[in-house]
Structure formats: structure tokens, C-alpha cells
Amino acid sequence: MSSVRSSNPVAMVMLVASAIGIAIALHAYLTPLTGVTGTLGALIVIVTCAVLVVLALGLVLCRGRVLHNLLRIVTVAVIVGTAFAALLLHLWWLAIAMAVALVGWMIDIFRAAPAHRTHS
């Protein structure tokens, strides 16, 4: 089984977590008295969650190993950056959604690692 096919369910976890992140960030950006209503930080988090959706779709559709690994590197950078921004904005649920996305990313990495062969 190829690493691209085995990563589809995991990439879908990242896709769902980032879509939930968009909803949380939109709520915080649009709802009055959230503390971050209309701020540039909340708007940037909405954009980075949307970028994460595109990256997760890229991981699902990616065929080449080099491109897949490049997408993994960019994806983890976006996840960590978005989680950090969420913590600065006090959007705890968004930080939890990014933690779920990070767990999905880690599972994707470990599932793609080649198994050790023992010589008998």
C-alpha cells in the first residue's frame, strides 16, 4: 500500500480539523464581545485555516513522494503557526482543533515510515 493512499484518512482528519478551525475563527471574528472581533489576528487565522484546508486536500491528491514530503513540511509549519496564533488570541477551541490536526499529521508521518526488515 502506498504512502499516499494510506495517508488519505489522516489527511481527512486534518481537513476536518482545519474546517472546524475556520468556523471557530469566523465566529470569533464576527461575533461582538469575543475580544478579537474584527482584528487582523483573527482574520489571519481564518486565512491560515483555509490554507490548511488546501494543504490537506493536497496531501489527499498528491502522487509524488517529494511533493508529498514538501506538503508535510509546509503543513506542520501552518498547523504550529496557527496554534500559536490561536493561543495568543485566546481561542482555546481553535488551539485544540490545531492539536487534532497535528496528531493527524503525526499519524501520517508514522504510517508512511518504512517498516524495519529483520534478516533471518
Residue pairs with C-beta under 8 A, 6 or more apart in sequence:
3 65
3 68
3 111
3 112
4 62
4 63
4 68
6 111
6 112
7 59
7 60
7 68
7 108
7 111
7 112
8 60
10 104
10 105
10 107
10 108
10 111
11 56
11 57
11 59
11 60
11 104
11 108
12 56
12 60
13 100
13 101
13 103
13 104
13 107
14 52
14 55
14 56
14 59
14 75
14 79
14 101
14 104
14 105
14 108
15 53
15 56
15 57
15 60
17 97
17 98
17 100
17 101
17 104
18 49
18 50
18 52
18 53
18 56
18 97
18 101
19 49
19 53
20 97
21 45
21 49
21 52
21 82
21 86
21 94
21 97
21 98
21 101
22 46
22 49
22 50
22 53
24 91
24 93
24 94
24 97
25 42
25 45
25 46
25 49
25 91
25 94
26 46
27 34
28 34
28 35
28 36
28 37
28 42
28 89
28 91
28 94
29 36
29 37
29 38
29 39
29 42
29 43
29 46
30 37
31 37
35 89
35 90
36 42
36 89
36 90
36 91
39 89
41 85
41 88
41 89
42 89
42 91
44 85
45 82
45 85
45 86
45 89
45 91
45 94
48 78
48 81
48 82
48 85
49 82
49 94
51 78
52 75
52 78
52 79
52 82
52 101
55 71
55 74
55 75
55 78
56 75
58 71
59 68
59 71
59 72
59 75
59 108
62 68
62 71
72 105
72 108
72 109
75 105
76 102
76 105
79 98
79 101
79 102
79 105
80 98
80 102
82 94
82 98
83 94
83 95
83 98
83 99
83 102
86 92
86 94
86 95
86 98
87 95
